[in-house]
């Protein structure tokens, strides 16, 4: 018993000791662990810094003297300091009661220099690189900048440009960065070959894409640069072209460029698979939203049964239906087209299904890459803003608007999740391009009131101060003309999609026996009604001065022995200067597919001018003009054009019109006749006095010229014109002829060139019906457009 009692006593003592020791050991372990995970320092010491103040570094760190911190706090502090972009290395250690922060600062860039560059200026290269004066230097950024410089040269066709760098240490942690550039030779494009095309000729497809074959004009146009990104964009242009012309199965099989190192020229080969051409089958609208009547929406559908399938018309219908339904209060409605191909009769039936989409809102719009363009210039192109319902159709529409501004080389719009499940963030990435232009040009015209050689210089900025405003200052003149003008346009007047602007101009003209000087100004407002229809309201004021040439005077008085001038013209000169104050209203309808190279569409313009808001002129003038383009042969790239116009001017109040308010004929009215060469004429002097009414019509066929490469931009034409100019309100003391409606007609051939200096046209027309008093001019040359 005693032994057992002793054993129990001993066991109890051991247990009691264990009960005391184990908690104590656990307590020691807990304290040790806590000491490792949470510590306190009495001060924070910074070393290694040269430019950045120590207190600034401490502020980036959340660890403060007297406050407990953990190892995760040290990790966060290291990340925060690296995140500033100021330091190449950061070390944080605890030494006793001191937290030691040791940093190594990036060197500061003093200058970024470029040597050996001639084809690209310093400012263009400076925009391409990330290293900037007064910024930090890092090897990783330098390596990226070397590739950026090479990419800049590839964009101008110099693929073999070599770039080396030199770092010049200036002391005090400052460096100069030097890019030594060997620009190399310029690559060219020897040929662009299309494989697999049968519906359209290679020449026609070459017009569609932006990459062009090298020609003698390439040094000016710079459109013969091989760029894979550009070629990828060309593939999309081809797809859209075929989709819009009925080829819904079209595919670009491959698009590659092969470089011949011996000649430094690329051969581009684009292989396509056209597929069959489709027409629209049945077209209908369905709605899963009970309150939305699908029948009432059919009026906005732009696709019609029997028409050639056109992807653009499908897109336009989706937009129109989306806007129509959204306007009825269903902001989240989605329009989805469903196509049903019938391979036997080659039709595509389309059903536009309207569903109530997932509710999502735009949390915010982030814009990146716009170093120059103001944020609001980009935001205003969106029909949605923060807090609005998210609508993918409207987003894509805004993207097209931004691309149409021509401020950016590239526009990308993407979405990322927002802070809530029903929120999205729109991210707009843009790459800006130069929007300023200084140009000096020369030309020659055989007709009009500026006949002869001429020169013009202008300064244009399409994105003035990054505000999206247009401004142009120009001056020019020739043998018989001098022009000065200043134009300004604000495309979003009062925050709305209304273009407001003004023009100030001075024009001087020298005619055969007299000259004129006009000083005027216009204030205008333009409003888009639909995508194809727009209107413009303008107020115009001008002062017109006319004077006889000195060669027609004796002692400052008109001498009939020296010049034979119509009394109507003399009266008009004697009554000058005149002040004209008028308001004009115009309506424009435009569905042309390509304004530079039209193949399909209508361009029509109607305008009315009311003069008499003060001033001397008192009349109402109405003019109209329309042009209809239609492709007659896809394979031959043959385009037909029918155009017509009309005008009438009517004086009021004080009676007769001024002679200089009447219409004068020109080459846009009828070719083959001199400027002002038809219509009422003074029977005594032969001077044409203009008319109050005109009608004109023209039929034309345009075609590519054989043998000549399509990249030259040359096209031929054959045409027939007809016109009449009649009626006169000139004082009846002047005996006139050709005041009745007497038609003139001409036929001819033309040569059109889409030159770097603007559209140039040469016409040779032979009058086949004319009057004895008409003045003919068979050859006409000038920089002009038929619109």
Secondary structure by P-SEA (a helix, b strand, c coil): caaaaaaaaaaaaaaaaaaaaaaaaaaaaaaaaaaaabbbbccccccccccccaaaaaaaccccccccccaaaaaaaaaaaaaaccccbbbbbbcccbbbbbbbbcbbbcbbbbcccccccaaaaaaaccccccbbbbaaaaaaaaaaaaaaaaaaccccbbbbbbbbbccccbbbbbbbbcccbbbbbccccccccccccaaaaaaacccccccccccccccccccaaaaaaaaaaaaaaaaaacccccccccccccccccccbbbbbbbbbbcbbbccccccccccccccccccccccccccccccccaaaaaaaaaaaaaaaaaaccccbbbbbbbbbccccbbbbbbbcccccccccccbbbbcccccccaaaaaaaccccccccccaaaaaaaaaaaaacccccbbbbbbcccccccbbbbbbbbbbcccbbbbbbcccccccccccccccccccccccccccbbbbbbccccccccccbbbbbcccccccccccccccbbbbbbcccbbbbbbbcccbbbbbccccbbbbbbcccbbbbbbcccccccccccccccccccaaaaaaaaaccbbbbbbbbbbbbbbccccccccbbbbbbbbbbbccccccccbbbbbbbbbbbbbccccccbbbbbbbccbbbbbccccccccccbbbbccccccccccccccccccccccccccccccccccbbbbbbcccccccccccccccccbbbbbbcccccccccccccccccccccbbbbbccccbbbbbbbbbccccccbbbbcccccccccc
